[in-house]
C-alpha cells in the first residue's frame, strides 16, 4: 500500500512540475495566410525530435506530452518557409523564457526575447536551387587556356610579317630575332597540352 501511495505521489509531482509549450505562427509579408501551411510537412520540434507538435489551420500549436523543466531549442520544420530558431527555458516554477538563437551562437548567450505564448513569423521562402550565373567576359579573359590560345593566334598572325621583315634586317638583328623566336617556340613546346592538363592524376 505504501509503495502504491509513493508511486502515485511521485507521479502527481512529475505532472505538476511538467509543462506544455504553446505558440502561434502569425502572418507577415512572407507568409500572409497561415491557413496555407501544409500541416503534413510542417511541424514544431524541441531538441531535434524530443517533443513534436503539428500546426493547426489557424497557426496555433501546443507541444505535448508535458515538457519537463529545462532548456530547449524550438524549431519550425517546413519545406516551404524558413523560420527563426528559438531557445525556450522552462524553470522549476513553470516560468517560460524564450529568445531568438541560431547556428554558431553560444548557448550561454541569449538573443532578443520572445513573448510567451510564442509568436513566430516566417523569415523567407525556402530556395532549393541556385541562381544560374550569367556569362562573364572578364572571367573568360582571366582563364590561362584562353590566354595561351590568344597568344598563339597573335603569333600566327604576326609571324609572316615578322619573317618578311627579317629579310630586310641586317644579319645581326636577324640573328637576334631568330633566337628570340626559337626561345618563344621552346617555351610553347614545354607547356603541357590540353590532354595533359585535363588528364586524370
C-alpha positions as CSV (number, residue, x, y, z in Angstrom):
1,X,0.0,0.0,0.0
2,X,2.8,2.3,0.8
3,X,4.6,1.6,-2.5
4,X,1.5,2.4,-4.5
5,X,0.9,5.6,-2.5
6,X,4.6,6.7,-3.1
7,X,4.2,5.9,-6.8
8,X,1.0,8.0,-7.2
9,X,2.6,10.8,-5.2
10,X,5.7,10.9,-7.4
11,X,3.5,10.8,-10.5
12,X,1.5,13.7,-9.3
13,X,4.6,15.7,-8.6
14,X,6.0,14.9,-12.0
15,X,2.8,16.0,-13.7
16,X,2.6,19.1,-11.6
17,X,6.2,20.1,-12.5
18,X,5.6,19.4,-16.2
19,X,4.6,22.0,-18.7
20,X,3.3,22.3,-22.3
21,X,4.6,24.9,-24.7
22,X,2.0,27.0,-26.6
23,X,2.5,29.3,-29.5
24,X,1.3,30.5,-32.9
25,X,2.5,31.2,-36.4
26,X,1.5,34.7,-37.2
27,X,1.2,36.1,-40.7
28,X,3.6,38.6,-42.3
29,X,4.8,39.7,-45.7
30,X,6.5,36.3,-46.3
31,X,3.6,34.2,-45.2
32,X,0.4,36.2,-45.3
33,X,-2.1,33.3,-44.8
34,X,-1.2,30.8,-42.2
35,X,-4.0,28.5,-43.3
36,X,-1.9,27.7,-46.4
37,X,0.7,25.9,-44.2
38,X,0.8,22.3,-45.2
39,X,0.3,20.5,-41.8
40,X,1.6,17.2,-43.2
41,X,5.1,18.7,-44.0
42,X,5.3,21.3,-41.2
43,X,5.8,20.6,-37.5
44,X,7.2,22.1,-34.4
45,X,10.1,20.2,-32.7
46,X,12.1,20.6,-29.5
47,X,15.7,19.4,-29.4
48,X,15.5,17.7,-32.7
49,X,12.6,15.4,-32.1
50,X,12.3,15.0,-28.3
51,X,8.9,16.7,-28.4
52,X,6.9,17.4,-31.5
53,X,3.6,19.2,-32.4
54,X,1.7,19.9,-35.6
55,X,0.4,23.3,-36.6
56,X,-3.4,23.8,-36.7
57,X,-5.1,25.6,-39.5
58,X,-5.2,28.8,-37.5
59,X,-1.4,28.7,-37.0
60,X,-1.6,27.6,-33.3
61,X,0.5,24.8,-31.8
62,X,0.7,23.1,-28.4
63,X,3.7,20.8,-27.7
64,X,2.6,17.9,-25.5
65,X,3.0,15.5,-23.8
66,X,4.1,17.6,-20.8
67,X,7.5,19.1,-21.2
68,X,9.9,18.8,-18.2
69,X,11.8,21.9,-16.9
70,X,15.0,22.6,-18.8
71,X,16.4,24.4,-21.8
72,X,15.2,23.5,-25.3
73,X,15.8,24.5,-28.9
74,X,12.5,25.1,-30.7
75,X,12.4,24.8,-34.5
76,X,9.7,25.0,-37.1
77,X,10.5,22.4,-39.7
78,X,9.0,23.3,-43.0
79,X,9.8,22.6,-46.7
80,X,8.2,25.8,-47.9
81,X,9.4,28.5,-45.4
82,X,12.4,29.3,-43.2
83,X,11.6,30.2,-39.6
84,X,13.8,31.5,-36.8
85,X,15.2,29.2,-34.1
86,X,14.1,29.9,-30.6
87,X,15.6,28.9,-27.3
88,X,13.0,28.1,-24.7
89,X,13.9,27.9,-21.0
90,X,11.3,26.3,-18.6
91,X,12.0,26.9,-14.9
92,X,11.0,24.7,-12.0
93,X,8.2,27.2,-11.3
94,X,6.9,26.7,-14.9
95,X,8.0,30.2,-15.8
96,X,8.9,30.3,-19.6
97,X,11.6,32.5,-21.1
98,X,12.2,32.5,-24.8
99,X,14.8,34.2,-27.0
100,X,16.0,34.0,-30.6
101,X,19.0,31.9,-31.3
102,X,20.8,30.4,-34.3
103,X,23.6,28.2,-35.6
104,X,27.0,29.2,-34.2
105,X,25.6,31.1,-31.2
106,X,26.9,30.2,-27.8
107,X,24.2,28.5,-25.8
108,X,25.2,30.7,-22.8
109,X,24.3,33.8,-24.8
110,X,20.7,34.9,-25.1
111,X,19.3,36.8,-28.1
112,X,16.3,39.1,-28.3
113,X,13.5,37.9,-26.1
114,X,10.3,36.4,-27.5
115,X,6.9,36.9,-25.9
116,X,5.1,33.9,-24.5
117,X,2.9,32.3,-25.7
118,X,5.3,32.2,-28.6
119,X,4.6,34.2,-31.7
120,X,6.7,33.1,-34.7
121,X,6.9,34.7,-38.2
122,X,8.4,33.2,-41.3
123,X,11.8,34.7,-42.3
124,X,11.8,33.7,-46.0
125,X,10.6,31.2,-48.6
126,X,12.8,28.1,-49.0
127,X,15.0,28.1,-52.1
128,X,16.3,24.8,-53.3
129,X,18.1,25.8,-56.5
130,X,21.0,28.2,-57.0
131,X,20.5,31.0,-59.5
132,X,22.3,30.4,-62.7
133,X,25.3,32.6,-63.2
134,X,25.4,34.8,-66.4
135,X,28.2,34.9,-68.9
136,X,31.2,36.7,-67.6
137,X,33.6,38.1,-70.3
138,X,36.3,39.2,-67.8
139,X,36.4,35.7,-66.3
140,X,37.0,34.3,-69.8
141,X,40.0,36.5,-70.3
142,X,41.4,35.5,-66.9
143,X,41.4,31.8,-67.9
144,X,45.0,30.6,-68.6
145,X,43.9,28.5,-71.5
146,X,42.2,31.5,-73.2
147,X,45.4,33.5,-72.7
148,X,47.5,30.8,-74.3
149,X,45.1,30.5,-77.3
150,X,45.1,34.3,-77.7
151,X,48.9,34.4,-77.7
152,X,49.1,31.6,-80.2
153,X,46.7,33.4,-82.5
154,X,48.6,36.6,-82.3
155,X,51.9,34.8,-83.1
156,X,50.3,33.1,-86.1
157,X,49.0,36.5,-87.4
158,X,52.2,38.4,-87.0
159,X,54.7,35.6,-87.8
160,X,54.6,36.0,-91.6
161,X,55.1,39.8,-91.3
162,X,58.0,39.2,-88.9
163,X,59.6,36.7,-91.3
164,X,59.3,39.2,-94.1
165,X,60.8,41.9,-92.0
166,X,63.8,39.6,-91.2
167,X,64.8,39.6,-94.8
168,X,65.2,43.4,-94.7
169,X,67.2,43.5,-91.4
170,X,70.9,43.4,-91.1
171,X,72.4,40.0,-90.2
172,X,73.0,40.7,-86.5
173,X,69.4,41.9,-85.9
174,X,68.1,39.0,-87.8
175,X,70.1,36.5,-85.7
176,X,68.8,38.1,-82.5
177,X,65.2,37.9,-83.8
178,X,65.6,34.3,-84.8
179,X,67.0,33.5,-81.4
180,X,64.0,35.2,-79.6
181,X,61.6,33.2,-81.8
182,X,63.4,30.0,-81.0
183,X,63.1,30.7,-77.3
184,X,59.4,31.5,-77.6
185,X,58.8,28.3,-79.6
186,X,60.7,26.3,-77.0
187,X,58.6,27.9,-74.2
188,X,55.4,26.9,-76.0
189,X,56.7,23.4,-76.6
190,X,57.4,23.0,-72.9
191,X,53.9,23.9,-72.0
192,X,51.5,20.9,-71.3
193,X,49.0,20.1,-74.0
194,X,45.2,20.2,-73.4
195,X,45.1,16.4,-73.0
196,X,47.9,16.5,-70.4
197,X,46.3,19.4,-68.4
198,X,42.9,17.6,-68.2
199,X,44.2,14.1,-67.8
200,X,43.2,12.3,-64.5
201,X,46.0,12.0,-62.0
